[in-house]
Amino acid sequence: MHRGKGMKFVGDSRVSAERKPNIPKDYSEYPGKTEAFWPNFLLKEWMIGAVFLIGFLCLTIAHVPPLEKIADPSDTAYIPLPDWYFLFLYQLLKYTYASGPFNIVGALIIPGLAFGALLLAPFIDRGPERRPSKRPLATGFMLLAVAGITYLTWESVANHDWEAAANQGKIVAEVDIDTEAEGYKILEANTCLSCHGGDLTGGAGSPALIDTGLTPDEIKDVVTNGRGAMPAGLFSGSDEEFDKLAEFISGLTSK
């Protein structure tokens, strides 16, 4: 018997004669478990977003932003501090092996190795287990990273001079300073501006020279004997220059 001879082919009713687009399944047979994306689901998302936005705006109104004075590039005593999520990297750059000539080690190599290990984690640990106790390699890496970040962040916070940081960024009253005045030139010649700033508003551990409330004699006593973090005997000019310096600082008053 030859193939096809005496046989009759009929259509299969299970196969459609026309191609239909791939229509996703209608989940309407599950009432209460699904909802329309528009407007039901999207409206809920907008409402939640509006609540968080209003709460954030209330926080910004209730709390004064921690703004500091205008940046002074001549203030070499300024102590910078990054945001909290970068404190561990900031602390890392303080160590000898990751600072100075080895700055690239703390800035690129160590963070690069850490993020590289994070990217390679799915390829290193390919086991099907999900319990941390069954995944010692991934769990060990995670605990080591968390411990390292926590320790470095804590060290950065503990070793930071918060009192000096609060004083260095304090906004003081503006005063017109004559940078061509002889008293200002004497300050500049004795490297006083490196601590007190070019605008004489102070820095980390160095008070502002504006509105000191001191007489010229009291200013000369501070310069001669020192006060606080300021050592004694820093002035190296003549007595005449010393008098002009004291009178210049005493006359710096805000408007």
C-alpha positions as YAML, in Angstrom:
chain: A
units: angstrom
residues:
- id: 1
  name: MET
  ca: [0.00, 0.00, 0.00]
- id: 2
  name: HIS
  ca: [1.46, 3.24, -1.08]
- id: 3
  name: ARG
  ca: [1.68, 6.12, 1.32]
- id: 4
  name: GLY
  ca: [-1.51, 8.16, 1.25]
- id: 5
  name: LYS
  ca: [-3.44, 5.74, -0.89]
- id: 6
  name: GLY
  ca: [-6.85, 5.03, 0.48]
- id: 7
  name: MET
  ca: [-6.38, 7.52, 3.33]
- id: 8
  name: LYS
  ca: [-8.39, 10.63, 3.94]
- id: 9
  name: PHE
  ca: [-6.93, 13.58, 5.83]
- id: 10
  name: VAL
  ca: [-9.22, 15.73, 7.93]
- id: 11
  name: GLY
  ca: [-8.60, 19.00, 9.73]
- id: 12
  name: ASP
  ca: [-7.80, 19.05, 13.44]
- id: 13
  name: SER
  ca: [-10.26, 21.23, 15.29]
- id: 14
  name: ARG
  ca: [-7.69, 21.90, 17.99]
- id: 15
  name: VAL
  ca: [-5.50, 23.81, 15.54]
- id: 16
  name: SER
  ca: [-6.84, 27.11, 14.37]
- id: 17
  name: ALA
  ca: [-6.88, 27.70, 10.65]
- id: 18
  name: GLU
  ca: [-5.95, 31.37, 11.23]
- id: 19
  name: ARG
  ca: [-2.97, 32.63, 13.16]
- id: 20
  name: LYS
  ca: [-3.95, 34.62, 16.21]
- id: 21
  name: PRO
  ca: [-1.73, 37.08, 18.06]
- id: 22
  name: ASN
  ca: [-0.17, 35.94, 21.29]
- id: 23
  name: ILE
  ca: [-2.78, 37.30, 23.67]
- id: 24
  name: PRO
  ca: [-1.79, 37.16, 27.33]
- id: 25
  name: LYS
  ca: [-3.97, 35.14, 29.63]
- id: 26
  name: ASP
  ca: [-6.96, 36.90, 31.09]
- id: 27
  name: TYR
  ca: [-6.72, 36.77, 34.87]
- id: 28
  name: SER
  ca: [-10.22, 38.05, 35.42]
- id: 29
  name: GLU
  ca: [-11.20, 34.60, 36.62]
- id: 30
  name: TYR
  ca: [-9.28, 35.37, 39.81]
- id: 31
  name: PRO
  ca: [-11.40, 38.12, 41.37]
- id: 32
  name: GLY
  ca: [-9.76, 40.11, 44.18]
- id: 33
  name: LYS
  ca: [-6.27, 38.91, 43.35]
- id: 34
  name: THR
  ca: [-5.55, 41.20, 40.41]
- id: 35
  name: GLU
  ca: [-6.39, 44.73, 39.38]
- id: 36
  name: ALA
  ca: [-6.04, 46.97, 36.37]
- id: 37
  name: PHE
  ca: [-2.74, 48.80, 36.04]
- id: 38
  name: TRP
  ca: [-4.57, 51.97, 35.00]
- id: 39
  name: PRO
  ca: [-5.95, 53.59, 36.98]
- id: 40
  name: ASN
  ca: [-6.13, 51.32, 40.06]
- id: 41
  name: PHE
  ca: [-2.51, 50.28, 40.57]
- id: 42
  name: LEU
  ca: [-0.95, 53.49, 39.27]
- id: 43
  name: LEU
  ca: [-3.21, 55.63, 41.43]
- id: 44
  name: LYS
  ca: [-2.05, 53.78, 44.56]
- id: 45
  name: GLU
  ca: [1.58, 54.32, 43.57]
- id: 46
  name: TRP
  ca: [0.98, 58.03, 43.09]
- id: 47
  name: MET
  ca: [-0.72, 58.32, 46.47]
- id: 48
  name: ILE
  ca: [2.20, 56.61, 48.24]
- id: 49
  name: GLY
  ca: [4.68, 58.80, 46.38]
- id: 50
  name: ALA
  ca: [2.71, 61.93, 47.35]
- id: 51
  name: VAL
  ca: [2.77, 60.93, 51.04]
- id: 52
  name: PHE
  ca: [6.56, 60.47, 50.99]
- id: 53
  name: LEU
  ca: [7.04, 63.71, 49.07]
- id: 54
  name: ILE
  ca: [4.97, 65.70, 51.58]
- id: 55
  name: GLY
  ca: [6.86, 64.08, 54.47]
- id: 56
  name: PHE
  ca: [10.19, 64.94, 52.86]
- id: 57
  name: LEU
  ca: [9.10, 68.55, 52.32]
- id: 58
  name: CYS
  ca: [8.02, 68.81, 55.96]
- id: 59
  name: LEU
  ca: [11.46, 67.59, 57.08]
- id: 60
  name: THR
  ca: [13.24, 70.14, 54.90]
- id: 61
  name: ILE
  ca: [11.09, 72.93, 56.36]
- id: 62
  name: ALA
  ca: [11.41, 71.79, 59.99]
- id: 63
  name: HIS
  ca: [15.19, 71.24, 59.95]
- id: 64
  name: VAL
  ca: [17.62, 73.95, 58.89]
- id: 65
  name: PRO
  ca: [20.06, 72.61, 56.28]
- id: 66
  name: PRO
  ca: [23.63, 72.31, 57.64]
- id: 67
  name: LEU
  ca: [25.12, 74.90, 55.31]
- id: 68
  name: GLU
  ca: [28.59, 76.24, 55.93]
- id: 69
  name: LYS
  ca: [30.31, 79.44, 54.95]
- id: 70
  name: ILE
  ca: [31.60, 80.06, 51.44]
- id: 71
  name: ALA
  ca: [34.53, 77.79, 50.60]
- id: 72
  name: ASP
  ca: [37.90, 79.41, 51.11]
- id: 73
  name: PRO
  ca: [40.71, 77.77, 49.07]
- id: 74
  name: SER
  ca: [43.32, 79.53, 51.20]
- id: 75
  name: ASP
  ca: [42.11, 77.79, 54.37]
- id: 76
  name: THR
  ca: [44.54, 74.89, 54.58]
- id: 77
  name: ALA
  ca: [43.33, 73.92, 58.05]
- id: 78
  name: TYR
  ca: [39.84, 72.99, 56.83]
- id: 79
  name: ILE
  ca: [38.87, 69.42, 57.80]
- id: 80
  name: PRO
  ca: [36.69, 67.87, 55.07]
- id: 81
  name: LEU
  ca: [34.14, 65.17, 55.80]
- id: 82
  name: PRO
  ca: [32.20, 63.25, 53.14]
- id: 83
  name: ASP
  ca: [28.67, 61.92, 53.48]
- id: 84
  name: TRP
  ca: [28.12, 59.00, 55.84]
- id: 85
  name: TYR
  ca: [28.04, 56.35, 53.11]
- id: 86
  name: PHE
  ca: [31.60, 57.30, 52.03]
- id: 87
  name: LEU
  ca: [33.11, 57.50, 55.52]
- id: 88
  name: PHE
  ca: [34.71, 54.05, 55.28]
- id: 89
  name: LEU
  ca: [36.59, 55.05, 52.11]
- id: 90
  name: TYR
  ca: [37.53, 58.36, 53.73]
- id: 91
  name: GLN
  ca: [38.99, 56.50, 56.71]
- id: 92
  name: LEU
  ca: [40.81, 54.05, 54.45]
- id: 93
  name: LEU
  ca: [42.73, 56.91, 52.83]
- id: 94
  name: LYS
  ca: [44.14, 57.90, 56.24]
- id: 95
  name: TYR
  ca: [46.26, 54.76, 56.58]
- id: 96
  name: THR
  ca: [49.88, 54.71, 55.44]
- id: 97
  name: TYR
  ca: [49.46, 51.86, 52.94]
- id: 98
  name: ALA
  ca: [46.57, 53.68, 51.20]
- id: 99
  name: SER
  ca: [47.66, 57.32, 51.28]
- id: 100
  name: GLY
  ca: [50.46, 59.54, 50.08]
- id: 101
  name: PRO
  ca: [52.43, 57.77, 47.33]
- id: 102
  name: PHE
  ca: [50.12, 54.76, 47.74]
- id: 103
  name: ASN
  ca: [46.94, 56.81, 47.30]
- id: 104
  name: ILE
  ca: [45.96, 54.77, 44.26]
- id: 105
  name: VAL
  ca: [45.81, 51.68, 46.49]
- id: 106
  name: GLY
  ca: [43.10, 53.17, 48.71]
- id: 107
  name: ALA
  ca: [41.32, 55.07, 45.97]
- id: 108
  name: LEU
  ca: [41.18, 52.45, 43.19]
- id: 109
  name: ILE
  ca: [42.78, 49.08, 43.91]
- id: 110
  name: ILE
  ca: [41.11, 48.10, 47.21]
- id: 111
  name: PRO
  ca: [37.61, 49.39, 46.23]
- id: 112
  name: GLY
  ca: [38.05, 47.80, 42.79]
- id: 113
  name: LEU
  ca: [38.84, 44.42, 44.32]
- id: 114
  name: ALA
  ca: [35.84, 44.68, 46.64]
- id: 115
  name: PHE
  ca: [33.38, 45.57, 43.88]
- id: 116
  name: GLY
  ca: [34.99, 43.02, 41.57]
- id: 117
  name: ALA
  ca: [34.40, 40.30, 44.16]
- id: 118
  name: LEU
  ca: [30.78, 41.44, 44.40]
- id: 119
  name: LEU
  ca: [30.34, 41.14, 40.63]
- id: 120
  name: LEU
  ca: [31.98, 37.72, 40.54]
- id: 121
  name: ALA
  ca: [30.03, 36.36, 43.51]
- id: 122
  name: PRO
  ca: [27.26, 34.74, 41.38]
- id: 123
  name: PHE
  ca: [29.89, 32.96, 39.29]
- id: 124
  name: ILE
  ca: [32.04, 31.84, 42.24]
- id: 125
  name: ASP
  ca: [29.18, 30.43, 44.31]
- id: 126
  name: ARG
  ca: [26.92, 28.57, 41.85]
- id: 127
  name: GLY
  ca: [25.31, 26.21, 44.34]
- id: 128
  name: PRO
  ca: [21.51, 25.85, 44.54]
- id: 129
  name: GLU
  ca: [21.41, 26.37, 48.30]
- id: 130
  name: ARG
  ca: [19.88, 29.54, 49.70]
- id: 131
  name: ARG
  ca: [20.54, 29.14, 53.41]
- id: 132
  name: PRO
  ca: [23.53, 31.16, 54.62]
- id: 133
  name: SER
  ca: [24.83, 28.15, 56.55]
- id: 134
  name: LYS
  ca: [24.94, 26.16, 53.32]
- id: 135
  name: ARG
  ca: [26.86, 28.87, 51.48]
- id: 136
  name: PRO
  ca: [30.04, 29.46, 53.54]
- id: 137
  name: LEU
  ca: [31.94, 31.26, 50.78]
- id: 138
  name: ALA
  ca: [29.26, 33.85, 50.00]
- id: 139
  name: THR
  ca: [28.36, 34.27, 53.66]
- id: 140
  name: GLY
  ca: [32.01, 34.73, 54.62]
- id: 141
  name: PHE
  ca: [32.54, 37.42, 51.96]
- id: 142
  name: MET
  ca: [29.40, 39.22, 53.07]
- id: 143
  name: LEU
  ca: [30.30, 39.18, 56.77]
- id: 144
  name: LEU
  ca: [33.86, 40.31, 56.01]
- id: 145
  name: ALA
  ca: [32.60, 43.23, 53.90]
- id: 146
  name: VAL
  ca: [30.03, 44.30, 56.51]
- id: 147
  name: ALA
  ca: [32.58, 44.08, 59.33]
- id: 148
  name: GLY
  ca: [35.17, 46.07, 57.36]
- id: 149
  name: ILE
  ca: [32.74, 48.83, 56.37]
- id: 150
  name: THR
  ca: [31.33, 49.06, 59.90]
- id: 151
  name: TYR
  ca: [34.77, 49.27, 61.49]
- id: 152
  name: LEU
  ca: [36.11, 51.90, 59.08]
- id: 153
  name: THR
  ca: [32.95, 54.01, 59.41]
- id: 154
  name: TRP
  ca: [33.14, 53.85, 63.20]
- id: 155
  name: GLU
  ca: [36.82, 54.83, 63.19]
- id: 156
  name: SER
  ca: [36.11, 57.78, 60.92]
- id: 157
  name: VAL
  ca: [33.32, 59.06, 63.19]
- id: 158
  name: ALA
  ca: [35.28, 58.46, 66.41]
- id: 159
  name: ASN
  ca: [38.47, 60.20, 65.21]
- id: 160
  name: HIS
  ca: [36.80, 63.22, 63.64]
- id: 161
  name: ASP
  ca: [37.08, 66.51, 65.51]
- id: 162
  name: TRP
  ca: [33.39, 67.45, 65.55]
- id: 163
  name: GLU
  ca: [33.87, 70.60, 67.62]
- id: 164
  name: ALA
  ca: [36.47, 71.99, 65.23]
- id: 165
  name: ALA
  ca: [34.32, 70.98, 62.25]
- id: 166
  name: ALA
  ca: [31.37, 72.91, 63.68]
- id: 167
  name: ASN
  ca: [33.48, 76.02, 64.18]
- id: 168
  name: GLN
  ca: [35.22, 75.89, 60.81]
- id: 169
  name: GLY
  ca: [31.99, 76.06, 58.86]
- id: 170
  name: LYS
  ca: [30.20, 78.58, 61.05]
- id: 171
  name: ILE
  ca: [28.74, 81.46, 59.07]
- id: 172
  name: VAL
  ca: [29.93, 84.74, 60.54]
- id: 173
  name: ALA
  ca: [28.95, 88.31, 59.79]
- id: 174
  name: GLU
  ca: [30.48, 89.76, 56.67]
- id: 175
  name: VAL
  ca: [32.97, 92.57, 56.89]
- id: 176
  name: ASP
  ca: [34.76, 94.52, 54.21]
- id: 177
  name: ILE
  ca: [38.42, 93.61, 54.52]
- id: 178
  name: ASP
  ca: [40.97, 95.82, 52.86]
- id: 179
  name: THR
  ca: [43.43, 93.29, 51.50]
- id: 180
  name: GLU
  ca: [45.76, 96.13, 50.55]
- id: 181
  name: ALA
  ca: [45.97, 97.41, 54.13]
- id: 182
  name: GLU
  ca: [49.34, 97.15, 55.83]
- id: 183
  name: GLY
  ca: [47.88, 95.10, 58.68]
- id: 184
  name: TYR
  ca: [46.53, 92.51, 56.23]
- id: 185
  name: LYS
  ca: [49.88, 92.33, 54.48]
- id: 186
  name: ILE
  ca: [51.55, 91.65, 57.84]
- id: 187
  name: LEU
  ca: [49.07, 88.84, 58.52]
- id: 188
  name: GLU
  ca: [49.84, 87.37, 55.12]
- id: 189
  name: ALA
  ca: [53.60, 87.64, 55.63]
- id: 190
  name: ASN
  ca: [53.37, 85.74, 58.94]
- id: 191
  name: THR
  ca: [51.27, 82.93, 57.38]
- id: 192
  name: CYS
  ca: [48.31, 83.79, 59.62]
- id: 193
  name: LEU
  ca: [45.91, 83.37, 56.70]
- id: 194
  name: SER
  ca: [46.69, 79.67, 56.39]
- id: 195
  name: CYS
  ca: [44.78, 79.05, 59.63]
- id: 196
  name: HIS
  ca: [42.40, 82.00, 59.92]
- id: 197
  name: GLY
  ca: [41.50, 82.07, 56.22]
- id: 198
  name: GLY
  ca: [41.80, 84.73, 53.59]
- id: 199
  name: ASP
  ca: [38.53, 86.29, 54.72]
- id: 200
  name: LEU
  ca: [39.65, 86.05, 58.38]
- id: 201
  name: THR
  ca: [36.55, 84.04, 59.34]
- id: 202
  name: GLY
  ca: [38.55, 81.25, 60.96]
- id: 203
  name: GLY
  ca: [39.03, 77.58, 60.24]
- id: 204
  name: ALA
  ca: [39.42, 74.25, 61.96]
- id: 205
  name: GLY
  ca: [40.62, 75.07, 65.46]
- id: 206
  name: SER
  ca: [41.30, 78.69, 64.49]
- id: 207
  name: PRO
  ca: [38.82, 81.38, 65.57]
- id: 208
  name: ALA
  ca: [37.65, 84.24, 63.38]
- id: 209
  name: LEU
  ca: [39.56, 87.49, 63.62]
- id: 210
  name: ILE
  ca: [36.37, 89.49, 63.11]
- id: 211
  name: ASP
  ca: [34.52, 90.85, 66.14]
- id: 212
  name: THR
  ca: [37.10, 89.51, 68.59]
- id: 213
  name: GLY
  ca: [36.19, 92.15, 71.18]
- id: 214
  name: LEU
  ca: [39.87, 92.38, 72.16]
- id: 215
  name: THR
  ca: [41.95, 95.50, 72.56]
- id: 216
  name: PRO
  ca: [45.26, 95.84, 70.69]
- id: 217
  name: ASP
  ca: [47.17, 95.02, 73.89]
- id: 218
  name: GLU
  ca: [45.11, 91.87, 74.46]
- id: 219
  name: ILE
  ca: [45.68, 90.78, 70.86]
- id: 220
  name: LYS
  ca: [49.42, 91.26, 71.28]
- id: 221
  name: ASP
  ca: [49.30, 89.13, 74.43]
- id: 222
  name: VAL
  ca: [47.52, 86.31, 72.57]
- id: 223
  name: VAL
  ca: [50.02, 86.43, 69.72]
- id: 224
  name: THR
  ca: [52.98, 86.48, 72.11]
- id: 225
  name: ASN
  ca: [51.84, 83.81, 74.59]
- id: 226
  name: GLY
  ca: [49.50, 81.77, 72.40]
- id: 227
  name: ARG
  ca: [45.99, 80.56, 73.12]
- id: 228
  name: GLY
  ca: [44.26, 77.25, 72.52]
- id: 229
  name: ALA
  ca: [45.71, 75.53, 69.46]
- id: 230
  name: MET
  ca: [47.77, 78.61, 68.57]
- id: 231
  name: PRO
  ca: [51.38, 78.27, 69.76]
- id: 232
  name: ALA
  ca: [53.35, 81.19, 71.15]
- id: 233
  name: GLY
  ca: [55.96, 83.22, 69.36]
- id: 234
  name: LEU
  ca: [54.71, 82.93, 65.79]
- id: 235
  name: PHE
  ca: [55.10, 86.61, 64.95]
- id: 236
  name: SER
  ca: [58.46, 87.44, 63.39]
- id: 237
  name: GLY
  ca: [58.11, 91.15, 62.49]
- id: 238
  name: SER
  ca: [59.24, 94.35, 64.14]
- id: 239
  name: ASP
  ca: [57.55, 96.06, 67.08]
- id: 240
  name: GLU
  ca: [56.05, 98.65, 64.77]
- id: 241
  name: GLU
  ca: [54.55, 95.95, 62.58]
- id: 242
  name: PHE
  ca: [53.28, 94.18, 65.69]
- id: 243
  name: ASP
  ca: [51.42, 97.33, 66.75]
- id: 244
  name: LYS
  ca: [49.89, 97.76, 63.30]
- id: 245
  name: LEU
  ca: [48.84, 94.11, 63.25]
- id: 246
  name: ALA
  ca: [47.10, 94.36, 66.64]
- id: 247
  name: GLU
  ca: [45.32, 97.59, 65.68]
- id: 248
  name: PHE
  ca: [44.17, 96.08, 62.38]
- id: 249
  name: ILE
  ca: [42.68, 92.98, 64.03]
- id: 250
  name: SER
  ca: [41.07, 95.02, 66.81]
- id: 251
  name: GLY
  ca: [39.38, 97.23, 64.23]
- id: 252
  name: LEU
  ca: [37.75, 94.32, 62.34]
- id: 253
  name: THR
  ca: [34.08, 94.63, 63.24]
- id: 254
  name: SER
  ca: [31.03, 93.47, 61.33]
- id: 255
  name: LYS
  ca: [28.43, 95.84, 59.98]
...
